[in-house]
Amino acid sequence: MNCCECCEAKFGFSNITGIDYSPSAIQLSGSIIEKEGLSNIKLKVEDFLNLSTKLSGFHICIDKGTFDAISLNPDNAIEKRKQYVKSLSGALNVKGFFLITSCNWTKEELLDEFSEGFELFEELPTPTFSFGGRSGNSVTALVFQKT
């Protein structure tokens, strides 16, 4: 879990679920949620590449680093990226939104990775930098909608 779940809860969102494959990460998140006095967040130990069928029907999914981490896995990264997209598709409702923040992928690369079953809804602004007469972003943040 990252800070997104706590922020969502503080802004009045309900029925929030945070997942991680690591039981210790879920335990740490649980202690943060308890400290913050937030009761509308459910935490589950789940491997996003092998989601249980119980994790479906979501209106919004947020990724801040999971796709990046999966992409860096030296053991069959291409297949794992495809499985990620399949799992995401199973978790989201039709017309549901997927927000991704990546420091490893460009907008064009993410458009290609999520071309099956998703369309770009919006590109979110991120800080820019200039070097050698060119400008760029160190982070890409996109909103996709499931088709």
N, C-alpha and C positions, 0 to 999 in steps of 0.2 A: 504494500500500500504506500501511496505517497501522500503529500499534503493535499491533493485534490479532494479526497474524500472528506477530510475535515473541513475544508473551505466550503464544499457543497452543503454539508450539514449545517454549517454556521449561517449560510444564506437561505436556509429554509427548505432545501431539497429533502425529500424523504425517500424511503425505500432504496438506500444506497448500499451497494455491496462492493467490498474490496477483496481482491484475491491475491495470493502469492503462493508459489510452490514451496516456500520455506516456512515450516511451522514457527521457527523463531522470529521471522519477520511478522507473522500474524500475531504472535504473542506481544511483540514490541508495539505494533499498531494498536492492539487492544489496550495496552497500558496508556498510550497517548489518548485514545478515545475516552477512556475512563477519567483521565486527568482533566480533559477538556469538558467533561460532563455531557458528552454526546451519546444519545441512546438510539439514534435512527440509522446507525451504520452496522451492517452485518459483515463479518469477516469470515472468509473460508480459505482453507488450504486447497488450492487447485493448481494443476498444471495447465496453463492456457492452451498448450498444444494437444491436450487430451481432456478437454472439458467434459464434465458430467452433463447429462441432458437437463439437469435441474437448473443449470445456468443458461437460461434463454429468456427471450421476451423483453430484453432491455431496450429502452428508448435512446439511451446514450451510453457509449463506451469511451473511456479516456485512457490513452496510453502515453506515458511519459518515461520511455526508456525500455520497455519490454521488447518491442520490435527490434530496437537497436541491439539489445543483448542477444536475442535469438539470431539475428543476422551475423553476429560476430562468432557464433559457435563454429568451430572448425570441422565439426562432424555433420556433414550433409546440410549446410546452411540453406541451400536453395529449396530443398524439400521441406525444411522446417518453416521457411517463410511462406510457402504454399499452404502448409498446415495451419499456420497462424491465420491466414486470410480465411480459410475454411472454418476455423473455430470462431473467428469474429463474425462471420456470416451467420453461423448457427446461434450465436449469442444475441444478435441484434434483431429487432423487429424490422419488417420492410418499412422503408422511409425513416428508419432510425439513424442517428448520427454517430459518427466515429471521429474523435478528436485525437490527433497524433502530434506529438512534439518529438522531433528527431534531431540529433546532432551529427548523425552519420549519413543521412540521406538528403538529397536535394528534392525540390518540388517535383521535378520531372521524373526522377527515379521513383518517388512514392506514387505518383500518378500511374506509372507503369506497374508497380507491385500490386496496387489495389484496383487495377483496371477491370477485373472480373467481379461484377456484382456491386461496384461502388462508383459513384461519380463525385467529382469535386464540387463541394458546396461553397467553400470560401477558404481563402488563404489568410491566415492571421498575421498581423504585423509582428516582426521580430527585429531585434537590434541589427544594424548593419555596420560593416567596417570597410575601410578602403586600404588597399595595398597595391603598389605598383600601377597606380592609375585605374584600377578596377575596383568595383564595389561588390560586396557579397554579404551573405548571412552566415553566421556560425550555427544557427538553429533554424530548422524549418518547422512551421506549425500549420497544419491543414485540418480542415473539417470536411469529411466525406459524408455522403448520404447513401445508405443502402438502397439499391434499386430492386 
